[in-house]
């Protein structure tokens, strides 16, 4: 048995020692390290590779990871025959930015593709999609199901044509040709837990038997959503099992490396789209047939591997399996193969705009501790997002909050956030006890702060300017965001990082600097300066007249923040009036060159999703 019969409350059992006991598997450290060059040599063996991806589920919804709420016997069987990774994390907690990262081997924030469904261009002459490298190595390549790469300038299916084609499977390859097939299982998608969606499933199991995450209030609608999603996971697992049987039926099971993971965590409110463990801690199971035993990351199948894996690592690792050329532009590390690279100390994840919900969050974590930086802390996690509000749980939860019935833990979702959060995942898997002010943890907190900054610099974090602002700047210089952020004259990242840190500190001693920088020639600095005044709240009262002057700024992002700051300082209605004015100006305006999502989404969203909470 992979999982004990006793009900395991994952929320209280997710430290590594208890986790290993819960899933009943021997553990092994996967932190092997072998140096190698960026270019893999083509090996004699070329295994078939089947990468199966399920949508929207974290480890909390997979049986072999100790789930108390879901049954996934077919995935559990793969874990018995393969190797179960205990510390695998998504870089983005929503699909399109994550798939953008996968297809290119680069972090979405390194290219400017982190906003959901933005489809901004990247320099295709500089960034290579991994299926094409597999085709060069002689592989048949096929993608079955979702693409959603979030990248403009090239059709999503184009990268599969060189080696096979979109929608094609292993049965269409040439005789003896090795194959790589990526298959998406959509039955676990968030929509299945809704009541009215065309793909919704019915709750079959008793909702009263579900174990709730500690940040969810115990409401009938919340339990109903849990029960619906448990059924969606059961159905997804059946689809998974059918796919495995198809592989066995044609005699390919023992000639194929099988990779299973989700695309990010989820699916209940405060999981998908968010950088807490429930949103990024994902299942990863890899089965390697006996004939490639030398690739096993542990002594024998059925064992766990505690090496840290980021999803950005997966394209490099797949190419290494295949003996394909690994582009020098690829980020991440090879985590499994003869060419295995040193285990990274930290994992990076990020949140940008998700549909109409505008945000900017960064998370860096090791196996135990997680540090989160909220660059827009005035916006609550629970700002309105229509898709998430289609879940019965979200609607009932918000009403519970409005009625004043939430406690400190369940109500935090709807309140503005602290600038920083810090969690001990060994004792607090669901990240409800923010230890950012804990004297005992200041050393590790500072270590993680520095590690986050270093990674942001190394990969050229594009998010230090608002979405439309960075698109305007890139377009004005006839560059993609990828190219623009690598030019320090156009995008002084270190300066922006320093300034945003000053803003998020909320220290009134910086008020004179913020006031002075309201006139800076760089609209990015003006934006951060007015954000600093906004976060000072009533302590910014001495600068009220200077903030009023900013309402005439040429950058709408700067004007918006000034209006919200004035609203906080007692100028009631200024923010709403400016939002309505900007909406009227943009009525019917189409800017396909910039895909002006920041304005069209955030203006509408702030009225319902953020402004009411700012005033509370």
C-alpha positions in Angstrom: 0.0 0.0 0.0 1.3 3.4 -0.9 -0.9 5.2 1.7 -2.0 3.9 5.1 -5.7 3.3 5.6 -5.9 5.7 8.5 -7.2 9.1 7.5 -4.2 11.4 7.3 -4.8 15.1 7.8 -2.3 16.4 5.4 -2.6 19.9 6.7 -0.9 18.8 10.0 1.3 16.1 8.6 3.4 17.6 5.8 6.8 17.9 7.4 9.2 15.6 5.7 9.5 12.9 8.4 5.7 12.6 8.8 5.2 12.9 5.1 7.4 9.8 4.4 5.5 7.9 7.1 2.1 8.9 5.6 2.8 7.6 2.2 4.6 4.5 3.4 7.6 4.8 1.2 11.3 4.6 1.9 13.0 7.9 1.3 16.2 8.7 -0.4 18.0 11.9 -0.9 18.2 12.9 -4.5 20.8 15.6 -4.1 23.3 13.9 -6.5 25.6 16.3 -8.3 27.6 15.8 -11.5 29.1 18.6 -13.5 28.3 18.8 -17.2 28.4 21.2 -20.1 25.2 22.8 -21.4 25.3 20.6 -24.5 24.3 17.0 -23.9 26.0 14.3 -26.0 23.7 12.0 -27.8 23.5 8.7 -25.9 23.2 5.3 -27.4 19.9 4.8 -25.8 16.9 7.0 -26.7 14.0 6.1 -24.5 10.4 6.9 -25.4 9.1 9.6 -23.1 5.4 10.1 -22.1 4.8 13.3 -20.1 1.4 13.2 -18.5 0.1 16.5 -17.0 -3.0 17.0 -15.0 -4.5 20.4 -14.5 -4.8 22.3 -11.3 -4.1 19.9 -8.5 -1.5 20.1 -5.7 -0.1 17.2 -3.7 -3.1 17.6 -1.4 -5.3 15.9 -4.0 -3.2 12.9 -4.8 -3.5 9.7 -2.8 0.1 8.6 -2.7 1.0 12.0 -1.2 -1.3 11.4 1.7 -4.5 13.1 0.5 -7.3 12.8 3.0 -9.9 13.8 0.4 -9.1 12.2 -3.0 -8.5 8.7 -4.3 -6.1 8.2 -7.2 -5.3 4.5 -7.4 -3.8 4.6 -10.9 -1.4 7.4 -10.1 -0.6 5.6 -6.8 0.3 2.5 -8.8 2.7 4.6 -10.9 4.3 5.7 -7.6 4.8 2.1 -6.6 6.6 1.4 -9.9 8.4 4.7 -10.1 9.9 7.4 -8.0 7.8 9.9 -6.1 9.4 13.4 -5.7 8.5 15.0 -2.4 9.6 18.6 -3.1 8.5 19.6 -6.6 7.2 23.1 -7.1 5.5 25.1 -9.9 7.0 28.4 -10.8 3.6 30.0 -11.6 0.4 29.0 -9.9 -1.8 29.4 -13.0 -1.6 27.6 -16.3 -0.6 30.0 -19.1 2.5 31.5 -17.5 3.6 28.0 -16.3 3.2 26.6 -19.8 5.1 29.6 -21.1 7.9 28.6 -18.8 7.8 24.9 -19.8 7.8 25.4 -23.6 10.7 27.8 -23.6 12.8 26.6 -20.6 12.8 30.1 -19.3 11.0 31.7 -16.4 7.9 33.6 -17.6 9.0 36.7 -15.6 12.3 36.6 -17.6 10.4 37.1 -20.8 7.4 39.2 -19.7 4.9 36.4 -20.3 3.7 36.1 -16.7 0.4 38.0 -17.1 -2.4 35.5 -17.8 -3.4 35.2 -21.4 -1.3 38.1 -22.5 0.4 36.5 -25.5 3.2 39.0 -25.7 6.0 38.5 -28.3 9.3 37.0 -27.4 12.4 36.9 -29.7 11.9 33.6 -31.4 15.3 33.8 -33.0 16.8 33.7 -29.5 14.5 31.4 -27.6 14.0 27.8 -28.7 11.0 25.6 -27.9 12.1 22.2 -26.5 9.9 20.0 -28.9 12.0 21.2 -31.8 15.2 20.2 -30.1 13.7 16.7 -29.5 12.8 16.5 -33.2 16.4 17.4 -34.1 17.5 14.5 -32.0 15.3 12.1 -34.1 12.2 12.0 -31.9 8.6 11.8 -33.0 6.9 14.6 -31.0 3.2 14.9 -30.3 1.0 17.0 -28.0 -2.4 15.8 -27.1 -4.7 18.4 -25.5 -3.9 21.9 -24.2 -1.1 24.2 -25.4 -1.8 27.6 -24.0 1.8 28.8 -24.2 0.9 32.5 -23.6 3.3 33.7 -26.3 2.6 35.9 -29.3 4.2 35.8 -32.7 3.9 32.1 -33.3 1.0 29.6 -33.3 1.2 27.3 -30.3 1.1 24.1 -32.4 3.8 25.2 -34.7 6.6 23.8 -32.5 5.2 20.2 -32.8 5.1 20.0 -36.6 8.8 19.4 -37.1 8.7 16.1 -35.2 5.2 14.9 -35.8 2.3 17.2 -35.2 -0.3 18.5 -32.8 -2.8 16.0 -31.6 -0.7 13.1 -32.8 0.4 10.2 -30.6 3.0 7.5 -30.6 1.1 5.2 -33.0 1.8 7.7 -35.8 5.6 7.5 -35.6 7.9 5.8 -38.0 8.9 2.2 -37.2 11.4 2.1 -34.4 11.4 5.9 -34.0 11.6 7.1 -30.3 8.7 9.2 -29.3 8.0 12.1 -26.9 4.3 12.8 -26.2 2.9 15.4 -23.9 -0.6 14.6 -22.8 -2.8 17.0 -20.7 -5.6 15.5 -18.6 -8.3 18.2 -18.1 -10.7 16.4 -15.8 -9.1 17.9 -12.7 -9.5 21.5 -13.9 -11.0 24.1 -11.6 -14.1 24.3 -13.8 -15.2 20.8 -12.7 -15.8 22.0 -9.2 -18.3 24.7 -10.3 -22.0 24.3 -10.3 -22.9 25.8 -13.6 -19.9 25.2 -15.9 -20.6 22.9 -18.9 -17.9 20.5 -17.6 -18.9 20.5 -14.0 -19.1 17.2 -12.1 -21.4 16.1 -9.4 -20.4 15.5 -5.8 -20.6 11.8 -5.3 -19.0 11.4 -1.9 -20.4 12.8 1.3 -19.2 16.4 1.7 -19.5 16.0 5.5 -16.5 13.6 5.4 -14.1 16.0 3.8 -11.3 17.5 5.8 -11.0 21.2 5.2 -7.9 23.3 4.9 -7.5 25.5 8.0 -8.1 28.8 6.2 -11.5 27.7 4.9 -14.6 28.3 7.0 -16.7 25.2 7.6 -19.7 26.0 5.3 -21.9 23.7 3.3 -20.8 25.3 0.0 -17.2 24.9 0.9 -17.7 21.2 1.6 -19.7 20.8 -1.6 -16.8 22.3 -3.6 -14.4 19.9 -1.9 -16.6 16.9 -2.7 -17.0 18.0 -6.4 -13.3 18.3 -6.8 -12.6 15.0 -5.1 -14.9 13.4 -7.8 -13.1 15.4 -10.5 -9.8 13.9 -9.3 -11.2 10.4 -9.3 -12.3 10.8 -12.9 -9.0 12.3 -13.9 -7.2 9.3 -12.3 -9.4 7.0 -14.4 -8.3 8.8 -17.6 -4.7 8.5 -16.4 -5.2 4.7 -15.9 -6.8 4.4 -19.4 -3.8 6.1 -21.0 -1.4 3.8 -19.2 -3.4 0.7 -20.4 -3.2 2.0 -24.0 0.6 2.2 -23.7 0.7 -1.4 -22.3 -1.6 -2.7 -25.0 0.8 -1.9 -27.8 3.8 -3.2 -25.8 5.5 0.1 -25.1 5.2 0.3 -21.4 8.6 -1.1 -20.6 10.3 1.0 -23.3 8.9 4.3 -22.0 9.9 6.7 -19.3 6.7 8.1 -17.8 6.6 11.5 -16.2 3.5 12.5 -14.2 2.9 16.0 -12.7 0.3 18.7 -12.4 0.7 22.1 -14.0 0.4 23.9 -10.7 -1.5 23.6 -7.4 -5.1 24.1 -6.6 -8.0 24.1 -6.9 -10.0 25.7 -4.1 -9.8 29.4 -3.4 -6.4 30.5 -2.0 -4.6 27.7 -3.8 -4.6 28.0 -7.6 -3.1 31.4 -8.5 -1.4 31.9 -5.1 2.2 31.1 -4.1 1.4 29.3 -0.9 2.1 25.5 -0.7 -1.4 24.7 -1.9 -0.7 26.6 -5.1 2.8 25.5 -6.0 3.6 22.2 -4.2 2.9 19.7 -6.9 3.1 16.0 -7.5 5.9 14.6 -9.6 6.2 10.8 -10.2 8.7 9.3 -12.7 8.7 5.7 -13.8 11.9 4.5 -15.4 11.9 0.9 -16.9 14.4 -1.6 -15.7 16.5 -1.4 -18.9 17.5 2.1 -17.9 18.1 1.3 -14.3 21.3 3.4 -14.3 19.0 6.4 -14.4 17.1 5.5 -11.3 17.4 8.4 -8.7 17.1 5.9 -5.8 17.9 2.2 -5.1 14.7 0.8 -6.3 11.2 1.7 -7.5 8.7 2.7 -4.9 11.1 5.0 -3.1 10.8 8.7 -2.7 13.3 11.4 -3.7 13.6 14.5 -1.7 15.6 16.5 -4.2 14.1 19.9 -4.8 12.7 20.2 -8.4 11.3 23.4 -10.0 9.1 23.0 -13.0 11.6 25.2 -15.0 14.0 22.3 -14.6 11.8 19.9 -16.7 12.6 21.0 -20.3 16.3 20.7 -19.6 15.9 17.3 -18.0 13.7 15.9 -20.8 16.2 17.1 -23.4 19.0 15.4 -21.4 17.0 12.1 -21.3 16.8 12.3 -25.1 20.4 13.3 -25.8 19.1 16.4 -27.5 20.8 19.8 -27.7 20.1 22.0 -24.7 19.9 25.7 -25.6 22.2 27.9 -23.7 19.3 30.2 -22.9 17.6 27.6 -20.8 17.3 28.2 -17.1 16.8 25.6 -14.4 18.8 22.4 -13.7 18.9 18.9 -14.9 17.5 17.0 -11.9 17.5 13.4 -13.2 19.8 11.7 -15.8 23.5 10.7 -16.1 24.1 14.5 -16.7 22.4 15.5 -13.4 23.4 18.9 -12.2 23.8 20.1 -8.6 20.6 20.5 -6.6 19.6 24.2 -6.3 19.2 25.6 -2.8 16.0 27.5 -3.6 12.9 27.4 -5.7 11.5 30.6 -7.3 7.8 31.2 -8.1 5.8 34.3 -9.1 2.4 35.7 -9.5 1.4 38.4 -12.0 -2.0 39.4 -13.4 -4.4 36.5 -13.4 -7.3 37.2 -15.7 -8.6 40.6 -14.4 -6.9 40.3 -11.0 -3.8 42.5 -11.0 -1.0 41.5 -8.6 2.7 41.1 -8.2 4.1 38.5 -5.8 7.4 36.7 -5.6 8.2 33.6 -3.5 11.4 31.9 -2.8 11.6 28.7 -0.7 13.7 25.8 0.3 12.4 22.5 1.4 11.3 23.9 4.8 11.0 27.7 4.7 9.1 30.0 2.3 9.6 33.7 2.0 6.9 35.7 0.0 7.2 39.4 -1.1 3.9 41.2 -1.9 4.7 44.1 -4.2 1.0 45.2 -4.2 0.1 44.5 -0.6 -2.8 46.9 -0.6 -4.7 44.4 -2.7 -6.0 41.4 -0.7 -5.5 37.9 -1.9 -9.3 37.8 -2.2 -9.7 40.6 -4.8 -12.5 39.7 -7.1 -11.7 37.3 -10.0 -14.8 36.1 -11.9 -13.6 32.6 -12.6 -12.7 31.9 -9.0 -16.0 33.4 -7.8 -17.8 30.8 -9.9 -16.8 28.2 -7.2 -19.6 27.8 -4.6 -16.9 27.9 -1.9 -15.6 31.4 -2.9 -19.1 33.0 -3.0 -20.1 31.5 0.4 -16.7 32.4 1.9 -17.0 36.1 0.8 -20.5 36.3 2.2 -19.3 34.8 5.5 -16.6 37.5 5.6 -19.0 40.3 4.8 -21.3 39.2 7.6 -18.4 39.4 10.0 -18.3 35.7 10.8 -14.7 34.9 9.8 -12.1 34.5 12.4 -8.5 35.8 12.2 -7.3 32.9 10.0 -10.3 32.6 7.6 -10.8 36.3 7.3 -7.2 37.2 6.2 -7.9 36.3 2.6 -10.1 39.4 2.2 -7.8 41.9 3.9 -4.8 43.8 2.6 -1.6 41.9 3.1 1.7 42.5 4.8 4.6 43.4 2.6 6.4 40.2 3.5 5.4 36.7 4.6 7.4 33.9 6.0 6.4 30.3 6.7 7.8 27.1 8.2 6.3 24.5 5.9 7.4 21.6 8.3 4.9 22.8 10.9 2.6 24.9 8.8 2.0 23.4 5.4 -0.9 25.6 4.6 0.9 28.8 5.4 -1.4 30.5 7.9 1.1 31.5 10.6 3.1 34.4 9.2 6.5 34.4 11.1 8.0 37.4 9.4 8.4 39.2 12.7 9.7 36.2 14.6 13.1 37.0 16.3 14.1 33.4 16.0 13.8 33.4 12.2 15.4 36.7 11.2 18.7 35.1 10.0 16.9 32.7 7.6 14.5 35.4 6.5 17.4 37.6 5.6 19.0 34.7 3.7 15.9 34.2 1.7 15.5 37.9 1.0 19.0 38.0 -0.5 18.4 34.8 -2.4 15.3 36.2 -4.0 17.0 39.4 -5.0 19.9 37.4 -6.5 17.5 35.3 -8.6 15.6 38.3 -9.7 18.8 39.9 -11.0 20.1 36.7 -12.6 16.9 36.0 -14.6 16.0 39.7 -15.3 12.7 39.9 -13.4 10.5 41.9 -15.8 7.8 42.7 -13.2 9.2 45.8 -11.5 7.2 47.9 -13.9 3.4 47.7 -14.2 2.3 45.6 -17.2 1.2 48.3 -19.6 4.2 50.5 -18.6 6.7 47.9 -19.5 4.9 47.1 -22.8 4.9 50.8 -23.7 8.6 51.1 -23.0 9.4 47.9 -25.0 7.3 49.0 -28.0 8.8 52.5 -27.9 12.2 50.9 -28.4 11.0 48.3 -30.9 12.0 45.5 -28.6 10.3 42.6 -26.9 10.1 42.7 -23.1 12.7 39.9 -23.0 15.2 42.2 -24.9 14.2 45.4 -23.1 14.7 44.1 -19.5 18.3 43.0 -20.5 19.2 46.6 -21.3 20.1 48.4 -18.0 19.6 51.8 -19.7 16.0 51.0 -20.4 15.3 48.8 -17.4 17.5 49.6 -14.4 16.4 46.5 -12.4 18.7 46.9 -9.5 17.5 50.5 -9.0 13.9 49.3 -9.1 14.5 46.5 -6.6 16.2 49.0 -4.2 13.3 51.4 -4.5 10.6 48.9 -4.1 12.2 47.6 -1.0 12.1 51.1 0.4 8.5 51.4 -0.5 7.4 48.1 1.0 9.2 49.0 4.3 6.4 51.6 4.9 8.9 53.8 6.9 7.8 57.5 7.2 11.4 58.6 7.1 11.3 58.0 3.4 8.5 60.5 2.8 10.8 63.3 1.6 12.4 61.0 -0.9 9.0 59.8 -2.2 7.8 63.4 -2.6 10.9 64.4 -4.5 10.8 61.4 -6.8 7.2 62.3 -7.9 8.9 64.4 -10.5 11.6 61.9 -11.5 12.0 61.6 -15.3 11.5 57.8 -15.1 7.8 57.0 -14.9 8.8 53.7 -13.1 10.4 55.6 -10.2 7.3 58.0 -10.1 5.1 54.9 -9.9 7.0 53.4 -7.0 7.3 56.8 -5.2 3.5 57.3 -5.2 3.1 53.6 -4.1 5.3 54.5 -1.2 3.1 57.5 -0.2 0.0 55.3 -0.6 1.4 52.7 1.9 2.3 55.4 4.4 -1.5 56.0 4.7 -2.3 59.0 7.0 1.5 59.5 7.6 1.6 60.9 4.0 -0.8 63.7 4.9 2.0 66.4 4.7 2.4 65.4 1.1 -1.3 65.7 0.2 -0.9 68.7 -2.2 2.1 67.1 -4.0 0.0 64.0 -4.5 -2.9 66.0 -5.9 -0.5 67.4 -8.5 0.3 63.8 -9.6 -3.2 63.5 -10.9 -1.9 65.3 -14.0 0.9 62.8 -14.5 1.2 61.5 -18.1 1.4 57.9 -16.8 -2.0 56.5 -15.9 -0.5 54.0 -13.5 1.0 56.9 -11.5 -2.3 58.8 -11.6 -4.3 55.8 -10.3 -2.0 55.3 -7.3 -2.2 59.0 -6.5 -6.0 58.9 -6.7 -6.1 55.9 -4.3 -3.6 57.6 -1.9 -5.9 60.7 -1.8 -8.9 58.5 -1.2 -7.1 57.1 1.9 -6.3 60.7 3.0 -10.0 61.7 3.0 -10.5 62.8 -0.5 -13.5 60.6 -1.0 -14.5 59.7 -4.6 -11.3 60.8 -6.2 -10.2 57.3 -7.1 -13.6 56.2 -8.3 -14.0 59.3 -10.4 -10.6 58.8 -12.1 -11.3 55.1 -12.8 -14.6 56.0 -14.4 -12.9 58.8 -16.5 -10.2 56.4 -17.7 -12.8 53.7 -18.5 -14.8 56.2 -20.6 -11.7 57.3 -22.4 -10.9 53.7 -23.3 -14.4 52.7 -24.3 -14.1 50.9 -27.6 -10.3 51.5 -27.7 -8.4 48.6 -29.1 -4.6 48.4 -28.9 -3.7 45.0 -30.1 0.0 46.0 -30.3 0.1 46.4 -26.5 -2.9 44.2 -25.5 -3.8 46.9 -23.0 -4.9 44.4 -20.3 -3.6 46.4 -17.4 -6.1 49.1 -17.9 -9.1 47.3 -19.2 -8.8 44.7 -16.4 -7.5 46.6 -13.4 -9.9 49.6 -13.7 -12.9 47.4 -13.7 -11.5 45.1 -11.1 -10.4 47.8 -8.6 -14.0 49.1 -8.2 -15.3 45.7 -7.0 -12.3 43.8 -6.0 -9.8 46.1 -4.3 -11.0 49.6 -3.6 -13.7 48.4 -1.0 -10.9 46.6 1.0 -8.5 49.5 0.8 -11.2 51.6 2.6 -11.9 49.1 5.3 
